[in-house]
Amino acid sequence: MTDTIQTLLRRNLHEVFGTRDTARRRAAIEALYDPAATFVDHGGTHAGWDAIDAAAAAVQAATSGFIFAEDGDAQVVGDLAEGAGRVAWTYGPAEDKRRVTGADLVLIRNGRILALSAVLHR
């Protein structure tokens, strides 16, 4: 399957931030992100693959049993050469799937995520 900005957003949500499998997460980071990528969230700015991996691992460690789900369709401008996108998401345990809501905003360059910002709604 050819990646699109929508599939990069989806894969990032599920394969990077939504997995507890460290080897799968790292492989996804290396496939999806530019080596110089940055991730910004309420915890700060995380630059490079190692820092992004550590940030995703910290999310998983703090939220046992939580699952990410997309909350509607992704919005996209541009293309994989140079584009941007946004996907809203929910995060929570099976009994409260909307415990946390937010959105990921990405900048794409040369088919990879160059910058990701996660914005919490609640």
Secondary structure by P-SEA (a helix, b strand, c coil): ccccaaaaaaaaaccccccccaaaaaaaaaacccccbbbbccccccccaaaaaaaaaaaaaacccbbbbbccbbbbccccccccccccccccccccccccccccccccccccccbbbbbbcc
